Amino acid sequence: MLLSQTLPKSASYHALEALARERIVILDGAMGTQIQKLGLGEEDFTGQGGGCACRFHTDRPQKGNNDLLVLTQPGVIEDIHVDFAMAGADIVETNTFSGTTIAQADYGLEEAVFEINAAGARVARAAMDRAQAMDGRARFVAGAVGPTNRTASLSPDVNDPGYRAVTFDDLRRAYGTQIRGLIAGGADIILIETIFDTLNAKAAIFAAAEAFAEHGERLPVMISGTITDASGRTLSGQTPTAFWHSVAHARPFTVGLNCALGAAAMRPHLAEIAGVAPCAVSAYPNAGLPNAFGQYDETPDQTAAQVELFARDGLVNVVGGCCGTTPEHIRAIAEAVKSHPPRIFE
C-alpha cells in the first residue's frame, strides 16, 4: 500500500464515488480532434498572432504543441471544454497530455511544464464553472497525464536490447512536476492514461503519491491502459489481467482502457479487466480505427451503440471517447447509456 493511501480523501473523491454508484459517469472526448479542426498556425500556438504571447523563450517551432495552447490560447481551450461539458460530460480532461519535461523537451519548453499544467487545470475549472452556471450540474476536472514519448521497459535500439532511453527516476521526476502543477491549478482527479508501458505508469503512480503527501489529501486516480494490437496486450507485453495486477497497489478509483482501438475491438479486453478489478472500470475508445488518411469515420450513433453494449453488459462505470470523438459523440454516448445502471464496485 502506498503511504498516500493513509491520507484523507478529497471532497471531490467522495463526490465522484457517490456519483459513480448512482449512474454511469460520462468522460469527455478528443481534445486533439477539436484543436485540429481549428487549423491553427505557428503564430497561434506562440500567441504572436492573437492571444497571450508565450513568455518562455525557445527557438523551436511550436505548431502542434497542443499543451502550449492553455497559455497562449486559453479561451479556445476553455470553449472546447465547455462544448464537451454541455454535450453531457461529467469529467473533462485537462489539455496536458504531453505536459511533462520529457515530452516538452521536443519543443524546448521544459521550464514551462509546471505552468502549463497549472494553467491547464485552471482553464478546465473555469470551463466547468461556466457549464455549471448554465445548467446547475457540478462537474470534475481530470488532470491528464500522458505516457510520454519514452518507454522504461523496452529499448529503442534493436541492436542494444539492454539500453533504456529513460529511467524510472527520470519519469518519476517528470511526472512529479506535472502532477504538482495539476494539483496547484485545481484538478479534482489525476488521470494516468494511454498506458503502453506499465513501468511508466508505476512511475506516475509513485509521483502522484508523493504529490498527494505534500498536498495533504488524496485525489482520485484513474488509470487507463491501451491495447496496441490484435494480440490483446500492451506494448510492453501485458495482458489486461496482468496490467491490473501491476497497478492494483495504487488502489485507483478506476482502471480501464482507452485509445488504439474502437469500441468493438476493445470489448473483450475491457471485459477481462472488469472480471478481475474490484474498483470502478472506465472505457473511452476511439471512433473506430483510422482510415488511410488518419481520419476517424465512425459516426456518433455508431460509437454510442457499441459503448451502450458495455453498459448493458455491466462492464463500466465511466465512459467517454478518445481519438476522433467529438461533442456529438459524447452527447450520443451519454444518451445511450443513461438507462443502464453502473457496474457494482467495491
FIDOMI-373155 format. One record per residue (C-alpha): residue in three letters; x, y, z. Coordinates in nm, 2 decimals. Example, Ala and Ser with C-alpha at 12.3 -4.5 7.8 and 13.67 -1.06 7.14 Angstrom:
2
mise / u / v / w
ALA / 1.23 / -0.45 / 0.78
SER / 1.37 / -0.11 / 0.71
***
This chain:
346
mise / u / v / w
MET / 0.00 / 0.00 / 0.00
LEU / 0.13 / 0.35 / -0.09
LEU / 0.17 / 0.58 / 0.21
SER / -0.06 / 0.83 / 0.04
GLN / -0.35 / 0.60 / 0.09
THR / -0.34 / 0.68 / 0.46
LEU / -0.43 / 1.04 / 0.37
PRO / -0.79 / 1.16 / 0.38
LYS / -0.98 / 1.15 / 0.05
SER / -1.05 / 1.49 / -0.11
ALA / -1.41 / 1.62 / -0.12
SER / -1.41 / 1.56 / -0.50
TYR / -1.31 / 1.20 / -0.43
HIS / -1.62 / 1.14 / -0.21
ALA / -1.85 / 1.32 / -0.46
LEU / -1.72 / 1.13 / -0.75
GLU / -1.75 / 0.79 / -0.58
ALA / -2.11 / 0.87 / -0.49
LEU / -2.19 / 0.97 / -0.85
ALA / -2.04 / 0.66 / -0.99
ARG / -2.25 / 0.44 / -0.76
GLU / -2.56 / 0.63 / -0.87
ARG / -2.51 / 0.62 / -1.25
ILE / -2.26 / 0.58 / -1.53
VAL / -2.03 / 0.88 / -1.54
ILE / -1.95 / 1.05 / -1.87
LEU / -1.60 / 1.15 / -1.97
ASP / -1.53 / 1.39 / -2.25
GLY / -1.39 / 1.32 / -2.60
ALA / -1.08 / 1.41 / -2.80
MET / -0.93 / 1.75 / -2.74
GLY / -0.68 / 1.69 / -3.02
THR / -0.96 / 1.63 / -3.27
GLN / -1.12 / 1.96 / -3.18
ILE / -0.79 / 2.15 / -3.20
GLN / -0.71 / 2.01 / -3.54
LYS / -1.04 / 2.14 / -3.68
LEU / -0.93 / 2.50 / -3.59
GLY / -0.64 / 2.50 / -3.84
LEU / -0.41 / 2.69 / -3.61
GLY / -0.08 / 2.81 / -3.73
GLU / 0.26 / 2.88 / -3.57
GLU / 0.17 / 3.23 / -3.46
ASP / -0.15 / 3.10 / -3.30
PHE / 0.05 / 2.84 / -3.10
THR / 0.30 / 3.10 / -2.98
GLY / 0.04 / 3.36 / -2.92
GLN / 0.20 / 3.61 / -3.15
GLY / -0.10 / 3.61 / -3.38
GLY / -0.35 / 3.70 / -3.11
GLY / -0.40 / 3.55 / -2.77
CYS / -0.13 / 3.55 / -2.50
ALA / 0.23 / 3.55 / -2.61
CYS / 0.44 / 3.27 / -2.46
ARG / 0.68 / 3.42 / -2.21
PHE / 0.91 / 3.11 / -2.22
HIS / 1.18 / 3.15 / -2.48
THR / 1.25 / 2.88 / -2.73
ASP / 1.39 / 2.88 / -3.09
ARG / 1.19 / 2.57 / -3.18
PRO / 0.87 / 2.57 / -3.38
GLN / 0.56 / 2.53 / -3.16
LYS / 0.29 / 2.43 / -3.41
GLY / 0.15 / 2.10 / -3.29
ASN / 0.23 / 2.16 / -2.93
ASN / -0.13 / 2.15 / -2.82
ASP / -0.05 / 2.17 / -2.45
LEU / 0.10 / 2.52 / -2.50
LEU / -0.24 / 2.65 / -2.60
VAL / -0.35 / 2.66 / -2.24
LEU / -0.11 / 2.95 / -2.21
THR / -0.13 / 3.11 / -2.55
GLN / -0.50 / 3.05 / -2.65
PRO / -0.68 / 2.98 / -2.32
GLY / -1.01 / 3.10 / -2.44
VAL / -1.00 / 2.85 / -2.73
ILE / -0.93 / 2.56 / -2.50
GLU / -1.19 / 2.67 / -2.25
ASP / -1.46 / 2.68 / -2.52
ILE / -1.38 / 2.32 / -2.62
HIS / -1.41 / 2.21 / -2.26
VAL / -1.75 / 2.38 / -2.23
ASP / -1.87 / 2.22 / -2.55
PHE / -1.79 / 1.87 / -2.41
ALA / -1.95 / 1.96 / -2.08
MET / -2.27 / 2.08 / -2.24
ALA / -2.27 / 1.76 / -2.45
GLY / -2.30 / 1.56 / -2.13
ALA / -1.95 / 1.52 / -1.99
ASP / -1.93 / 1.49 / -1.61
ILE / -1.55 / 1.49 / -1.63
VAL / -1.33 / 1.69 / -1.87
GLU / -0.96 / 1.62 / -1.91
THR / -0.71 / 1.90 / -1.90
ASN / -0.52 / 1.98 / -2.22
THR / -0.19 / 1.85 / -2.07
PHE / -0.14 / 1.51 / -2.23
SER / 0.22 / 1.59 / -2.33
GLY / 0.28 / 1.82 / -2.03
THR / 0.60 / 1.66 / -1.89
THR / 0.95 / 1.78 / -1.91
ILE / 1.03 / 1.47 / -2.12
ALA / 0.76 / 1.54 / -2.39
GLN / 0.81 / 1.92 / -2.38
ALA / 1.18 / 1.88 / -2.45
ASP / 1.09 / 1.83 / -2.82
TYR / 0.97 / 2.19 / -2.81
GLY / 1.24 / 2.33 / -2.58
LEU / 0.98 / 2.42 / -2.32
GLU / 1.09 / 2.21 / -2.02
GLU / 1.09 / 2.52 / -1.80
ALA / 0.72 / 2.58 / -1.88
VAL / 0.59 / 2.25 / -1.76
PHE / 0.46 / 2.34 / -1.41
GLU / 0.29 / 2.65 / -1.55
ILE / 0.14 / 2.46 / -1.85
ASN / -0.02 / 2.21 / -1.61
ALA / -0.14 / 2.46 / -1.36
ALA / -0.29 / 2.67 / -1.64
GLY / -0.44 / 2.36 / -1.80
ALA / -0.63 / 2.28 / -1.47
ARG / -0.74 / 2.64 / -1.42
VAL / -0.87 / 2.67 / -1.78
ALA / -1.07 / 2.34 / -1.74
ARG / -1.20 / 2.46 / -1.40
ALA / -1.32 / 2.79 / -1.54
ALA / -1.50 / 2.60 / -1.82
MET / -1.67 / 2.37 / -1.57
ASP / -1.78 / 2.67 / -1.37
ARG / -1.93 / 2.82 / -1.68
ALA / -2.11 / 2.50 / -1.76
GLN / -2.24 / 2.47 / -1.41
ALA / -2.37 / 2.82 / -1.43
MET / -2.57 / 2.72 / -1.74
ASP / -2.73 / 2.40 / -1.62
GLY / -2.66 / 2.36 / -1.24
ARG / -2.46 / 2.04 / -1.28
ALA / -2.14 / 2.00 / -1.09
ARG / -1.85 / 1.86 / -1.29
PHE / -1.50 / 1.74 / -1.24
VAL / -1.16 / 1.82 / -1.38
ALA / -0.93 / 1.53 / -1.46
GLY / -0.56 / 1.62 / -1.48
ALA / -0.44 / 1.44 / -1.79
VAL / -0.11 / 1.26 / -1.75
GLY / 0.01 / 1.10 / -2.08
PRO / 0.26 / 0.82 / -2.13
THR / 0.55 / 1.05 / -2.26
ASN / 0.74 / 0.95 / -2.58
ARG / 0.98 / 0.72 / -2.39
THR / 0.94 / 0.37 / -2.26
ALA / 1.12 / 0.24 / -1.95
SER / 1.07 / -0.13 / -2.02
LEU / 1.19 / -0.15 / -2.38
SER / 1.50 / -0.05 / -2.58
PRO / 1.45 / 0.19 / -2.87
ASP / 1.76 / 0.03 / -3.02
VAL / 1.71 / -0.31 / -3.17
ASN / 2.09 / -0.36 / -3.17
ASP / 2.11 / -0.29 / -2.79
PRO / 1.82 / -0.46 / -2.61
GLY / 1.96 / -0.36 / -2.27
TYR / 1.96 / 0.01 / -2.35
ARG / 1.69 / 0.24 / -2.20
ALA / 1.62 / 0.59 / -2.31
VAL / 1.47 / 0.68 / -1.98
THR / 1.49 / 0.56 / -1.62
PHE / 1.22 / 0.52 / -1.36
ASP / 1.35 / 0.81 / -1.16
ASP / 1.36 / 1.03 / -1.48
LEU / 0.99 / 0.95 / -1.52
ARG / 0.91 / 1.00 / -1.16
ARG / 1.06 / 1.35 / -1.16
ALA / 0.89 / 1.44 / -1.48
TYR / 0.55 / 1.32 / -1.37
GLY / 0.60 / 1.48 / -1.03
THR / 0.64 / 1.83 / -1.18
GLN / 0.33 / 1.77 / -1.40
ILE / 0.11 / 1.64 / -1.12
ARG / 0.21 / 1.91 / -0.88
GLY / 0.11 / 2.17 / -1.14
LEU / -0.22 / 2.00 / -1.20
ILE / -0.30 / 2.00 / -0.82
ALA / -0.19 / 2.36 / -0.79
GLY / -0.43 / 2.45 / -1.07
GLY / -0.72 / 2.28 / -0.90
ALA / -0.75 / 1.94 / -1.07
ASP / -1.00 / 1.71 / -0.90
ILE / -0.87 / 1.38 / -1.04
ILE / -0.53 / 1.26 / -1.17
LEU / -0.58 / 1.06 / -1.49
ILE / -0.29 / 0.84 / -1.59
GLU / -0.39 / 0.74 / -1.94
THR / -0.29 / 0.57 / -2.27
ILE / -0.05 / 0.35 / -2.08
PHE / 0.15 / 0.14 / -2.32
ASP / 0.43 / 0.06 / -2.07
THR / 0.32 / -0.02 / -1.72
LEU / 0.66 / 0.07 / -1.57
ASN / 0.60 / 0.43 / -1.69
ALA / 0.26 / 0.42 / -1.52
LYS / 0.41 / 0.29 / -1.20
ALA / 0.64 / 0.59 / -1.20
ALA / 0.34 / 0.82 / -1.24
ILE / 0.16 / 0.64 / -0.96
PHE / 0.47 / 0.69 / -0.73
ALA / 0.49 / 1.06 / -0.83
ALA / 0.12 / 1.11 / -0.76
ALA / 0.16 / 0.95 / -0.41
GLU / 0.45 / 1.19 / -0.34
ALA / 0.24 / 1.49 / -0.46
PHE / -0.06 / 1.38 / -0.25
ALA / 0.16 / 1.35 / 0.06
GLU / 0.27 / 1.71 / 0.01
HIS / -0.09 / 1.83 / -0.07
GLY / -0.22 / 1.66 / 0.25
GLU / -0.51 / 1.47 / 0.09
ARG / -0.56 / 1.20 / -0.17
LEU / -0.72 / 1.28 / -0.51
PRO / -0.90 / 1.00 / -0.70
VAL / -0.66 / 0.83 / -0.95
MET / -0.79 / 0.70 / -1.28
ILE / -0.56 / 0.45 / -1.46
SER / -0.62 / 0.37 / -1.83
GLY / -0.41 / 0.14 / -2.04
THR / -0.41 / 0.09 / -2.41
ILE / -0.40 / -0.24 / -2.61
THR / -0.18 / -0.18 / -2.91
ASP / -0.28 / -0.45 / -3.15
ALA / -0.48 / -0.78 / -3.20
SER / -0.25 / -0.96 / -2.96
GLY / -0.46 / -0.82 / -2.67
ARG / -0.15 / -0.69 / -2.49
THR / 0.01 / -0.36 / -2.41
LEU / 0.32 / -0.26 / -2.59
SER / 0.53 / -0.38 / -2.30
GLY / 0.36 / -0.73 / -2.33
GLN / 0.10 / -0.74 / -2.06
THR / -0.25 / -0.89 / -2.08
PRO / -0.53 / -0.68 / -1.93
THR / -0.53 / -0.91 / -1.62
ALA / -0.15 / -0.87 / -1.58
PHE / -0.19 / -0.49 / -1.62
TRP / -0.45 / -0.47 / -1.35
HIS / -0.23 / -0.67 / -1.10
SER / 0.06 / -0.44 / -1.18
VAL / -0.13 / -0.13 / -1.08
ALA / -0.37 / -0.27 / -0.82
HIS / -0.14 / -0.14 / -0.54
ALA / -0.24 / 0.21 / -0.63
ARG / -0.60 / 0.14 / -0.53
PRO / -0.72 / 0.35 / -0.82
PHE / -1.07 / 0.50 / -0.84
THR / -1.10 / 0.35 / -1.19
VAL / -0.90 / 0.12 / -1.41
GLY / -0.98 / 0.07 / -1.78
LEU / -0.88 / 0.12 / -2.14
ASN / -0.86 / 0.40 / -2.39
CYS / -0.72 / 0.48 / -2.74
ALA / -0.57 / 0.25 / -3.01
LEU / -0.90 / 0.06 / -3.06
GLY / -1.26 / 0.13 / -3.15
ALA / -1.52 / 0.00 / -2.91
ALA / -1.59 / -0.32 / -3.09
ALA / -1.23 / -0.43 / -3.08
MET / -1.19 / -0.31 / -2.72
ARG / -1.48 / -0.51 / -2.57
PRO / -1.31 / -0.84 / -2.50
HIS / -1.01 / -0.67 / -2.33
LEU / -1.24 / -0.45 / -2.13
ALA / -1.45 / -0.75 / -2.02
GLU / -1.13 / -0.91 / -1.90
ILE / -1.04 / -0.61 / -1.68
ALA / -1.40 / -0.59 / -1.55
GLY / -1.37 / -0.95 / -1.45
VAL / -1.07 / -0.90 / -1.22
ALA / -1.07 / -0.54 / -1.10
PRO / -1.28 / -0.47 / -0.78
CYS / -1.27 / -0.09 / -0.84
ALA / -1.47 / 0.11 / -1.09
VAL / -1.40 / 0.05 / -1.46
SER / -1.36 / 0.31 / -1.74
ALA / -1.36 / 0.29 / -2.12
TYR / -1.31 / 0.56 / -2.37
PRO / -1.24 / 0.41 / -2.72
ASN / -1.16 / 0.58 / -3.04
ALA / -1.43 / 0.65 / -3.30
GLY / -1.33 / 0.33 / -3.47
LEU / -1.00 / 0.28 / -3.64
PRO / -0.84 / 0.55 / -3.86
ASN / -0.88 / 0.54 / -4.23
ALA / -0.59 / 0.57 / -4.49
PHE / -0.58 / 0.94 / -4.43
GLY / -0.57 / 0.91 / -4.05
GLN / -0.93 / 1.03 / -4.01
TYR / -1.20 / 0.86 / -3.80
ASP / -1.52 / 0.77 / -3.98
GLU / -1.73 / 0.62 / -3.71
THR / -2.04 / 0.84 / -3.65
PRO / -2.17 / 0.94 / -3.31
ASP / -2.46 / 0.69 / -3.33
GLN / -2.22 / 0.41 / -3.43
THR / -1.98 / 0.47 / -3.15
ALA / -2.27 / 0.52 / -2.90
ALA / -2.44 / 0.19 / -3.00
GLN / -2.12 / 0.00 / -2.93
VAL / -2.05 / 0.17 / -2.60
GLU / -2.40 / 0.10 / -2.49
LEU / -2.32 / -0.27 / -2.51
PHE / -2.05 / -0.21 / -2.24
ALA / -2.32 / -0.06 / -2.02
ARG / -2.58 / -0.32 / -2.10
ASP / -2.35 / -0.60 / -2.00
GLY / -2.25 / -0.43 / -1.67
LEU / -1.88 / -0.37 / -1.76
VAL / -1.84 / 0.00 / -1.69
ASN / -1.88 / 0.29 / -1.45
VAL / -1.72 / 0.57 / -1.66
VAL / -1.74 / 0.60 / -2.04
GLY / -1.63 / 0.86 / -2.29
GLY / -1.43 / 0.89 / -2.62
CYS / -1.08 / 0.91 / -2.74
CYS / -0.93 / 0.99 / -3.08
GLY / -1.18 / 1.11 / -3.33
THR / -1.46 / 1.16 / -3.08
THR / -1.64 / 1.50 / -3.08
PRO / -1.90 / 1.66 / -2.86
GLU / -2.16 / 1.50 / -3.08
HIS / -2.01 / 1.15 / -3.00
ILE / -2.02 / 1.23 / -2.62
ARG / -2.38 / 1.35 / -2.65
ALA / -2.48 / 1.03 / -2.82
ILE / -2.29 / 0.81 / -2.57
ALA / -2.44 / 0.99 / -2.27
GLU / -2.79 / 0.94 / -2.41
ALA / -2.72 / 0.57 / -2.50
VAL / -2.60 / 0.47 / -2.15
LYS / -2.83 / 0.68 / -1.93
SER / -3.09 / 0.40 / -1.88
HIS / -2.83 / 0.14 / -1.78
PRO / -2.72 / 0.10 / -1.42
PRO / -2.35 / 0.13 / -1.33
ARG / -2.13 / -0.17 / -1.27
ILE / -2.12 / -0.26 / -0.90
PHE / -1.77 / -0.20 / -0.75
GLU / -1.61 / -0.20 / -0.41
***
